[in-house]
């Protein structure tokens, strides 16, 4: 089968890879209907993380072709959405809603889902079946639910976005944009989007942003303070993962407010004295997407939300390298790969 392999930074190829097989009795094999490129895939692409002939991809939707003998809830023929962490959904950590930290978790990126087929471990706990076979136009939105929508949703929940709240969002990539959508769905009264890109600003407004701030760093913080009577936002989403973004998020939050951080952190260090004096709550990390998947799938199925709009470039799997370049050069927000 065809699958994406990153040989080295900047070197992405589509190779012939072995067909997946059932290795554990709790596995399932899916035939992908679509996959995509994640912003986190750009860290190794840019050389910020080591990479050497790594299979790529951790977002996936598709049709179940085979299940192991212990799989009970997922059946052949189901159209399914899964998270980037495989989880049993039964351990104590999973039952607390933190499936990304399941005691039996498996990172789907080690399996690679930018491919024609994929093995999904812990299928009963990981996969969520849609109510039926989706119309083709729903597939991009269901694809978004596999990671960026669920991650943006977790960020909004961690930031305690809700009625009466002002939410600021640091980062205008797919996760930040869908954090805006999530905050709107959760009832936020005002949503401030940090963005310098006209196309992303337009989508941010479509998803629910009420204000756009183009300034960054301390200048961006000052603009948020100006918009909030000098207090700062009740809720701030950090969806970048850099030192500047984290400090911008913390400093934009009013005392007693909440920061939800989901940007994959690289060389982020929060000064203890500033954190001590900030008086803010900070919660985040790898999103437990599986916690939210049933709700998100239903919202998409009922056409109440359309997160698939974050995909502004669609390419066949064979042109994955072109998709990586487009995201790296910021000519695309997020790339959908058809299989």
N, C-alpha and C positions, 0 to 999 in steps of 0.2 A: 504494500500500500504506500501511498505518498504521505510524507510527513515533513514538517519543518525542523531543521537542525541548525543551531547557531554554532558554527565552527570556531569563531573567534569574534571579538568586538567588530561590528560592522560587516560581518561575513555570514549572511543568512542564505541557506540553500534549501531546496525541496528535494529530499532524497527518497529512495526506496527503503522502507523500513519493514521489519517483520510484522506480519499480521498479529494482532493481540489474541491471547487465548485465556481461558479461565485458569487462574492459578490457585485461587482459594475458593472454597464452596460458597462464599458470600459475594463473589464477583459478578459483574454483568459486563457484557460487551455491547457497546452502542455503535451504530453507524451515524456519524455526525451529519446533521443537516446544515450546520454552519459552525464556524469558530471565529475567533477574532484575535487581534493584537492588543495587549494591555500596556498601559503606561509603564507598569513595573517591568515589562520586557525591555524597556529602553535603558534601564540601568546597566545590564550586561552589554547591551548593544553599544553603549557609549563608553564602555570600559570601566564603569564605576563599580562593577562586580566581576569577579573572575568567571570566565566561561570557556569551555573547551569541548566542542562537539556535543552540546547540550540539546536534547529534544526540547521543543518549545510548546507552550500553550497550556492554559489551565482553565479556560472558559469553554463551555460546550453545551450544546443541545442536540438531541437526535433521537433516533428510534432504537429501542432495545432489540438486539438480534439474538442474544443468548444469555442465559442466567445460570449461575451455579446452583447446586442441589439444595443449598440452605436459603436461597432467596425466596421470600414468601410474598412480599407486597408489590414487587415490581415484576411485570410479566413481559414476555416477548410481544412486540408490537406496540408497546406503550411509547408515546412521545414524552421525553423526560428532560428536565432541567436539573443540573447539579451544581454544587459549589466547588470552589478551587481547593477546599479541604474535603477529603472523604472522611466521614465520621460515622460511628455506629448509631448515634442519636439515642443511645440508651444508657450510657455511662452517667455517673453523677454530674460530671462537668457538662455534658450535653444537655441533661435534663434541667440544668440551671440556665440554659440558653447560650452556652459558650462552646458551640460545636467546633469552632476553629482550634480549640484546645483539647479536643477529645483525647482520651488516654490511648486510643487506638488509631489516631488520625494518620492519614496519608496525604502528602502534598501532591495534588494532581499534576503540578509542574514537573515532577520527577517522572511522570508517565508520558506526558506530552499529548495535548489535545488539539494542536494545530495539525490535524491529520484526518484521514478518511474514516478511521475507526479508532476506538479507544477502550481500554479496560478500565472499569470503574470499581474500585474496591468498596466493600461495605455498602453494597448497592441499596439495600433496604433503608439504611440510615441516611444515605447521601442523596439519592435521586427522588425527585418529586414529579409525578406524572401529571400531565395536563388533563383537563376533563375530556378531551378527545384529540383528534388530529388537527393541529392548528392550521388556519388559513396562512398562506405564504407570507402575507403582510404582517403577521404577528411574530414571525420568527426573529426579526431583529430585536424586538422588545423582550422576548423571552431570552434571547442571547444576553441582553444587558442584565437580566436578573441574575445570571450565573455569577457575576462579580460586581461590576461597577454600580448597578442599581442597589444591590444588597449592601455594598460597602458604603455608598452614599447614605443609604437608609440608616445603617448602624451609626454612622457619624452624626446624623441628625438626632437620633435617639440618645446617643452618648452626650450630645450637647444639650439635651433636654429641650429641643425645639418644640413649640406648642402654642396654643392660643395665647394671645397677648404678648408673645415674645418677639424681640428683634433678633434676627439671626444674621451673622456675617459669615461669608464663605471665602476662605483663602484658597485659591486654586480654581482655574476655569477649565481644567481638563474634564474628561468624562465623569470622573468621580465627583468633582466639585459641582458640575452642572446637575448631576443627579442628586447630590446633597440638597441643592436648591429645590428640585422637584419633591424630594422627601419632606423637607421643611414645610413646603406649601401644603402637602397632603396632611401633615401633622398639625396644621392649623396656624402656623406662624403668621403674625400680623404684618411684619416687615422683614424683608430679606435683602441684605446688602451683598452684592457680588463684586469681588475684586477681579477686574478683567481689563486687559488692554487690547483685546482682539474684537473687532466689530462683529464678526460672525458669531463668536461665542457670547458676546454681550446680547445679541438678538435672541439666541436660544435660551440664555439665562432668563431674560424677560418673559419669554414664552413659557418657561417652566415655573415662573412665579417671582422672579427678582423684582423688587420695587425700586432699588437704587443701584447704580453702577459707580464703583470707585476705581479709577485708573491708577492712582498712586500706590506705591509699595512701601514696605518698611515703615519707618516712623512717620513718614508723610501719609501713608495709608491709614495708620492708626489715628493720626490727628483728624483725618476726614471722618472716620467712624465716630470719633468723639464729638465732632461737630454735628453729626447727624443724630446723635443720641443725647443731646443736652449735656455733653461733657462726661457722661457716665460710662459709655461703652456698650457693647451688645450684651444681651442676656446669654446668648448662645453663639458659639463660634465653631465652625467646621474648618479643620486644617487638612487639606487634601493634596499636599505637595511632598513633604518629607525632608525639607531642607531646614537649616538653622534659621534662616531669615523668615521662612514661612511659619515655623513654630513660634518664634518670638513675636511675630506680627499677630498671630492668633491670640497668644496669651495677653499681649498688651492691648488688644482690641476688646477684651472681655471685661465687663464691669465686675467689681468685687461681689462675690457670691454667685457669679455666673459660671457657665460650664463650657469647657473646650472638648470637642470630640475630634480626636486626631486619627486619621487613617492613611495619611501619606506614608509610604514606606521610608522610615527614617534612615538618613545617611549623614553621619557625623553631626548629629543633633545632641547638644548638651545644654541643659537649662541651668543657668546660674542659681544656686540654692538661695541666695539672699533675695533675688528678684522673685523667685517662686514663693518664698516665704511671705513676702510683702504683698503679693498679688491678690491673695484671698480668693482664688478661683479653683474650681473642680476640674480635673483633667482625667479623661478616660478615653481609651481607644486601643489601637493595635489591629492585628488581622481581624477582619470582620467575620462574625459568625453568621455568614450568609444563610446557612441552612435554617436558622431560627425564623427568618423572614420569608423564605421561599414560598410557602403555601399562600400567604397573604398576597405577596407580590404577583405570583402567577395568576391568582384570581382577579386582581385589579387589572392586569394586562388582558386576561381572557375576556373580562367584561368591558374592555376598551375604556376604562376610566383613566388610565395613564398611558403615555406613549414614549417610554424611555428610549426606544430604538432610534429616536431622532438624533442621538449622540453619534450615530454612525454616519459620517459624512463622506466616506469613501468605501466603495464595495469592489472587491477584487476576487478573482478565483484563487484558490489555494496555491496554484503554481506561480502566482505573482506575489507571493508573500514578501519577498525581499523589497519589492517596490512599496509595499505597505509599510514596512519598517522605516524605509527612507522618508516616506511622507510624514509619518508621525514624528520621526526624529527632527525633521526640518520644519515641523509645525504647519505643514500645508494640509494636514488632516488632524482632526481631533481624536477620532477613533476609527479603526479600519475593520470592517466586517469581511471575513474570508468565506466565500461560498465553496462548498465541497461537492 
